[in-house]
Amino acid sequence: MSAGPHTVAPWLLPDGTLPTAEHGARVLLVLGKGGVGRTTITSLLAHGAHAAGLKVLVVAIDGKSSLHRLCPDGVDVRSVSAGSALEDYLLDQGFGAFARRLAQSGVIEVVGAAAPGIHDLVVLGKVKQFANAGQHDVVILDAPATGHATSMLSSVAGLLDIVEGGPIREQALDVERLLMNADRCGAVVVTTAETTPVNESIELMSAIREVGVALAGAVVNAVEPDELLTGLSDKELAGLPSAAADTIRAAIDRHKNSSADVERFVGALDLEVTQVVKLPTAELGRDHISDLAVAAFEGSGS
């Protein structure tokens, strides 16, 4: 997160103080359309929170090995699948032998699919368990893409509507209490400066508000850096090799076209938007992410 105005770091509590493990970790849900760089932003948040002296856990759904590569040393990274979360839930409820047989037979996924919303609930329940364990100050979830993420958040209310009692309802109530507590949980919405991702992100923010989850931050990722697009006169551009001049002109055009989309995104929020510059590299590494995190959060709690 870099080129735009600095924002309050999403891991900070609403009153601007740092979260602590003893009061329960702050949970950040990183949400956005597929392809906008949620995993990159997840790792960037991990760098920023770690640099602020916080104990950080990053949770990947169904395993994203790049998070291990991108997150700094000292940050815990764990993978949670719906099947493993359901197995753990059954174990916690005293169905140890049953859960193990289901897992060994491969039937556990079928069991989860038979109960609409249960997979999402047990994954969020696992995140809640991590957040309440007292081992981390911040838990960052690299959530699924927009459609699945919306259904995941709404699954809790859906289960509460149809389940009148028992351990599933208790789990749903516990997860709901976490999600609805602005001191404990917030969403970070990620987009790129393009029409479709911005449209989907605005719709996602409406869905988040409807569910009742607080917005903790918003990010426009992979923005063309201004410093590469300004300061060159037409005469200077004309003096460059044609291929280089054409590349720069195309970048200038992309930047101009994206400005209106960024303005729409900003207009849909009640908080500042952080912009992450697009780096001239084929593959982001840990050092790149660290530099972007320093630029993003300098003076905002890091």
C-alpha positions as CSV (number, residue, x, y, z in Angstrom):
1,M,0.0,0.0,0.0
2,S,1.8,3.0,-1.0
3,A,1.2,5.8,-3.4
4,G,-2.1,7.2,-2.1
5,P,-2.8,9.0,1.2
6,H,-1.9,7.1,4.4
7,T,-4.8,5.5,6.2
8,V,-5.2,4.4,9.7
9,A,-3.8,0.9,9.9
10,P,-6.6,-1.7,9.7
11,W,-5.2,-3.7,12.6
12,L,-5.8,-0.8,15.0
13,L,-8.9,-0.7,17.1
14,P,-11.5,1.9,16.4
15,D,-10.1,4.1,19.2
16,G,-6.7,4.0,17.5
17,T,-5.0,1.7,20.0
18,L,-3.2,-1.6,19.3
19,P,-5.1,-4.9,19.9
20,T,-3.7,-7.4,22.4
21,A,-4.0,-11.1,22.6
22,E,-5.2,-11.0,26.2
23,H,-8.3,-9.2,25.1
24,G,-8.8,-11.3,22.0
25,A,-7.1,-10.9,18.7
26,R,-8.4,-8.4,16.1
27,V,-9.6,-10.3,13.0
28,L,-9.2,-8.8,9.6
29,L,-11.1,-10.4,6.7
30,V,-9.3,-9.6,3.4
31,L,-12.1,-9.5,0.7
32,G,-12.3,-8.8,-3.0
33,K,-12.9,-10.1,-6.5
34,G,-10.6,-12.9,-7.8
35,G,-7.4,-11.5,-9.3
36,V,-7.2,-8.2,-7.5
37,G,-4.3,-9.4,-5.3
38,R,-6.0,-10.4,-2.0
39,T,-3.1,-12.6,-1.1
40,T,-0.6,-9.8,-1.8
41,I,-2.6,-7.4,0.5
42,T,-2.9,-10.1,3.1
43,S,0.9,-10.5,3.3
44,L,1.3,-6.7,3.2
45,L,-1.0,-6.3,6.2
46,A,1.0,-9.0,8.0
47,H,4.2,-7.1,7.3
48,G,2.7,-3.9,8.6
49,A,1.2,-5.4,11.8
50,H,4.4,-7.3,12.5
51,A,6.4,-4.1,12.1
52,A,4.1,-2.5,14.7
53,G,5.2,-5.1,17.2
54,L,2.1,-7.3,17.0
55,K,1.9,-11.1,17.1
56,V,0.4,-12.0,13.8
57,L,-1.4,-15.1,12.4
58,V,-2.3,-15.3,8.8
59,V,-4.9,-17.9,7.8
60,A,-5.2,-19.2,4.3
61,I,-8.2,-21.2,3.1
62,D,-7.4,-24.4,1.3
63,G,-3.7,-23.5,1.3
64,K,-1.8,-20.7,-0.4
65,S,1.8,-21.5,-0.3
66,S,2.8,-18.0,-1.5
67,L,1.8,-16.6,1.9
68,H,4.6,-18.5,3.5
69,R,7.0,-17.0,1.0
70,L,5.6,-13.4,1.2
71,C,5.0,-13.0,4.9
72,P,7.9,-12.0,7.2
73,D,9.7,-14.3,9.5
74,G,8.0,-14.3,12.9
75,V,4.5,-14.3,11.4
76,D,2.6,-17.6,11.8
77,V,0.9,-18.9,8.6
78,R,-1.7,-21.6,8.8
79,S,-3.9,-23.3,6.2
80,V,-7.6,-24.2,6.9
81,S,-9.8,-26.3,4.7
82,A,-13.5,-26.8,5.1
83,G,-13.0,-30.5,5.6
84,S,-10.3,-30.1,8.2
85,A,-12.3,-27.5,10.0
86,L,-15.3,-29.7,10.1
87,E,-13.2,-32.6,11.3
88,D,-11.8,-30.4,14.1
89,Y,-15.3,-29.3,15.0
90,L,-16.6,-32.9,15.3
91,L,-13.6,-33.7,17.4
92,D,-14.3,-30.7,19.7
93,Q,-17.9,-32.0,20.1
94,G,-16.7,-35.4,21.2
95,F,-17.2,-37.3,18.0
96,G,-13.5,-38.2,17.7
97,A,-13.8,-41.8,16.3
98,F,-16.7,-40.7,14.0
99,A,-14.7,-37.8,12.7
100,R,-11.6,-39.8,12.1
101,R,-13.6,-42.5,10.1
102,L,-15.3,-39.8,8.0
103,A,-11.9,-38.2,7.2
104,Q,-10.2,-41.5,6.4
105,S,-13.1,-42.5,4.1
106,G,-13.2,-39.2,2.3
107,V,-16.9,-38.8,3.2
108,I,-16.4,-35.7,5.5
109,E,-16.8,-33.3,2.5
110,V,-20.1,-35.0,1.6
111,V,-21.3,-34.6,5.1
112,G,-20.5,-30.9,5.1
113,A,-22.2,-30.3,1.7
114,A,-25.4,-31.9,3.1
115,A,-25.8,-29.1,5.6
116,P,-25.9,-25.7,3.7
117,G,-23.6,-23.2,5.3
118,I,-21.9,-25.6,7.7
119,H,-18.6,-25.5,5.8
120,D,-18.4,-21.7,6.0
121,L,-19.4,-21.8,9.7
122,V,-16.8,-24.2,10.8
123,V,-14.1,-22.3,8.9
124,L,-15.1,-19.0,10.6
125,G,-15.3,-21.0,13.8
126,K,-11.7,-22.0,13.4
127,V,-10.7,-18.4,12.8
128,K,-12.7,-17.5,16.0
129,Q,-10.8,-20.2,17.8
130,F,-7.4,-18.8,16.7
131,A,-8.5,-15.3,17.7
132,N,-9.6,-16.4,21.2
133,A,-6.6,-18.6,21.9
134,G,-4.6,-15.7,23.4
135,Q,-1.5,-16.4,21.2
136,H,-1.9,-13.6,18.6
137,D,-2.8,-9.9,18.6
138,V,-4.0,-10.0,15.0
139,V,-5.5,-12.8,12.8
140,I,-5.7,-12.0,9.1
141,L,-7.9,-14.2,6.9
142,D,-7.1,-14.4,3.2
143,A,-10.8,-14.9,2.4
144,P,-12.3,-16.4,-0.8
145,A,-13.3,-14.3,-3.8
146,T,-16.3,-12.0,-3.6
147,G,-19.2,-14.4,-4.3
148,H,-18.0,-17.1,-1.8
149,A,-17.0,-14.5,0.7
150,T,-20.5,-12.9,0.7
151,S,-22.1,-16.3,1.2
152,M,-19.6,-17.2,3.9
153,L,-20.5,-14.1,5.9
154,S,-24.2,-14.6,5.4
155,S,-24.1,-18.3,6.2
156,V,-24.0,-17.5,10.0
157,A,-27.3,-15.6,9.9
158,G,-28.8,-18.3,7.6
159,L,-27.9,-21.1,10.0
160,L,-29.3,-19.1,13.0
161,D,-32.6,-18.8,11.1
162,I,-32.9,-22.6,10.6
163,V,-31.1,-24.1,13.6
164,E,-33.1,-23.6,16.9
165,G,-30.6,-25.2,19.3
166,G,-27.6,-27.4,19.9
167,P,-23.9,-26.9,19.4
168,I,-24.2,-25.7,15.8
169,R,-26.4,-22.8,16.9
170,E,-24.0,-22.0,19.8
171,Q,-21.1,-22.0,17.3
172,A,-23.0,-19.7,15.0
173,L,-23.9,-17.3,17.8
174,D,-20.2,-17.2,18.9
175,V,-19.0,-16.5,15.4
176,E,-21.8,-13.8,14.9
177,R,-20.6,-12.1,18.1
178,L,-17.1,-11.9,16.8
179,L,-18.1,-10.7,13.3
180,M,-20.4,-8.0,14.7
181,N,-17.9,-6.6,17.2
182,A,-16.1,-3.7,15.5
183,D,-13.4,-3.9,18.2
184,R,-12.7,-7.5,17.3
185,C,-13.4,-7.8,13.5
186,G,-13.2,-5.7,10.4
187,A,-13.2,-6.2,6.6
188,V,-10.5,-4.9,4.3
189,V,-11.9,-4.6,0.8
190,V,-9.4,-4.9,-2.1
191,T,-9.9,-3.8,-5.7
192,T,-7.9,-2.8,-8.7
193,A,-8.5,0.5,-10.5
194,E,-10.7,-1.1,-13.2
195,T,-14.4,-0.8,-13.8
196,T,-15.5,-4.4,-13.1
197,P,-13.5,-4.9,-9.9
198,V,-14.6,-1.5,-8.5
199,N,-18.3,-2.3,-9.3
200,E,-18.0,-5.7,-7.5
201,S,-16.2,-4.1,-4.6
202,I,-18.9,-1.5,-4.2
203,E,-21.5,-4.3,-4.2
204,L,-19.4,-6.2,-1.7
205,M,-19.2,-3.3,0.6
206,S,-23.0,-3.0,0.6
207,A,-23.2,-6.7,1.4
208,I,-20.7,-6.4,4.3
209,R,-22.6,-3.5,5.8
210,E,-25.9,-5.5,5.4
211,V,-24.3,-8.4,7.3
212,G,-23.1,-6.0,10.0
213,V,-19.3,-6.4,9.7
214,A,-17.4,-3.2,10.1
215,L,-15.1,-1.8,7.4
216,A,-11.5,-1.6,8.6
217,G,-9.8,-0.6,5.4
218,A,-10.0,-0.4,1.6
219,V,-7.2,-0.9,-0.9
220,V,-6.7,-0.1,-4.5
221,N,-4.0,-2.5,-5.7
222,A,-1.5,-2.3,-8.6
223,V,-1.9,1.4,-9.3
224,E,0.3,2.8,-12.0
225,P,2.8,5.0,-10.1
226,D,2.4,8.7,-10.7
227,E,6.1,9.5,-10.7
228,L,6.5,7.4,-13.9
229,L,3.7,9.2,-15.6
230,T,4.5,12.9,-14.9
231,G,7.3,15.3,-15.7
232,L,7.8,14.1,-19.3
233,S,7.0,16.7,-21.9
234,D,5.7,15.8,-25.4
235,K,9.1,16.9,-26.7
236,E,10.9,14.5,-24.3
237,L,8.6,11.6,-25.2
238,A,9.2,12.3,-28.9
239,G,12.9,11.9,-28.2
240,L,12.6,8.5,-26.8
241,P,12.7,5.3,-28.8
242,S,9.2,4.7,-30.2
243,A,8.6,1.5,-28.3
244,A,9.5,3.2,-25.0
245,A,7.4,6.3,-25.8
246,D,4.4,4.1,-26.8
247,T,4.7,2.1,-23.5
248,I,4.8,5.3,-21.4
249,R,1.8,6.8,-23.3
250,A,-0.2,3.6,-22.8
251,A,0.6,3.8,-19.1
252,I,-0.5,7.4,-19.0
253,D,-3.8,6.5,-20.7
254,R,-4.4,3.6,-18.3
255,H,-3.8,5.9,-15.4
256,K,-6.2,8.5,-16.6
257,N,-8.9,5.9,-17.3
258,S,-8.5,4.4,-13.9
259,S,-8.9,7.7,-12.0
260,A,-12.7,7.8,-12.4
261,D,-12.9,4.2,-11.1
262,V,-10.8,5.1,-8.0
263,E,-13.0,8.1,-7.4
264,R,-16.1,5.9,-7.5
265,F,-14.5,3.5,-5.0
266,V,-13.5,6.4,-2.7
267,G,-17.0,7.9,-3.0
268,A,-18.6,4.6,-1.8
269,L,-16.6,4.6,1.5
270,D,-16.6,6.5,4.7
271,L,-12.9,6.0,5.2
272,E,-9.7,6.8,3.2
273,V,-8.5,4.4,0.5
274,T,-4.9,3.2,0.4
275,Q,-3.3,2.8,-2.9
276,V,-0.6,0.2,-3.7
277,V,1.7,1.0,-6.5
278,K,2.3,-1.5,-9.3
279,L,5.9,-2.5,-9.1
280,P,8.0,-3.2,-12.3
281,T,8.7,-6.8,-11.4
282,A,7.3,-10.1,-12.7
283,E,7.0,-11.6,-9.3
284,L,6.6,-9.9,-5.9
285,G,8.9,-11.1,-3.2
286,R,9.1,-10.6,0.6
287,D,11.3,-7.5,0.3
288,H,9.0,-5.9,-2.2
289,I,6.0,-6.4,0.2
290,S,8.0,-5.1,3.1
291,D,8.9,-1.9,1.3
292,L,5.3,-1.3,0.3
293,A,4.1,-1.9,3.9
294,V,6.6,0.7,5.2
295,A,5.4,3.2,2.7
296,A,1.7,2.5,3.4
297,F,1.7,2.6,7.1
298,E,4.5,5.0,8.1
299,G,3.0,7.2,10.8
300,S,-0.2,5.2,11.2
301,G,0.5,2.8,14.0
302,S,3.6,0.9,12.7
